Amino acid sequence: MFIYEALRKELRSKKYRMTAQREIILKIFAESDEKHLGAEDVYRKLIEKRYRISKATVYRTVELLSKLGFLRKLEFGEGIYRYELAAQNKDTLHQHIICKNCGNIAEIDEKLVNELVKNVASKTGYIIDYHDIKFYGLCPKCQTENSSIPTNNT
């Protein structure tokens, strides 16, 4: 679970306050079933819960929380950004697969990615200390619903 006191200390050390809005927005991330939320998603969830926080405040807050390391900002191309709660160990990375049709995002099994990274390191002679891999395709639901959409496998 997310540690609010750590956020308060970090905000104070950077000359920011823990406002009610910041705490509510973090709570949205902590309690959401969806792991990857865009600022618009956060805003919609706030409206559903009857919170009165402006859209501009949501955008500024997720950017600030990302800058401070409490949210991880993920770019999915074409100006699409999503955020997720950063792990307590900030070095923990995981990779994603994104549906080009519906935008669904899934995390890829770490073992698969580690095997790929080892393979690349072995073939290139590099010592890999960082990677950012995103896979794009059609999720199973979109494949079923849109069987006429061509894929590379057909």
C-alpha angles and dihedrals in degrees: 000000000000117000110229093186090060089054092049091053093046092048091048092049089055092046095256129123129228098246124191089247093055092048093048092049091050089048089055089057094044094050100037120111087212112078097199117054131175120213088256090054090052091048091051091050090050090052090049089053090047096244115152105221120138121243090239090055090051092052093046092046097050089048092050093046089049092049090051092050100248093110125037114223113219122194116209099180132263091059093300114143129180129182133213133183107271115240115250085247100061091199092065108109131181130183131230142218115208129200109231090205107047102012095239112161124208130180118240121232107265092224091061093050093045090052090052092048091050090050093050091047091049094049096044102034090232124138100227114212099165137022137176112192126173124182122202128199143108120305118230092257093054091045089056096043095043106034089157093066108104119234132190089252095063 
